[in-house]
């Protein structure tokens, strides 16, 4: 179950791509069908690259504590890599 939870985006994309490919390729393979599948794959790939979280700006606990104790409002955001 952990695998499904951590890779849900990739699994969902594969499911959507498969269903879409089955529906669009029922009447044969055409150039526009392949273009549609390529555009869809590119859109999913770009969204995965652009929306995944980047590395933390604060990696040491002392730096986090100093930032929190500075007296300025601080936004803490917790994100999973998956």
HELIX and SHEET records of a PDB file:
HELIX    1   1 UNK A    2  UNK A    6  1                                   5    
HELIX    2   2 UNK A    8  UNK A   24  1                                  17    
HELIX    3   3 UNK A   31  UNK A   51  1                                  21    
HELIX    4   4 UNK A   61  UNK A   68  1                                   8    
END                                                                             
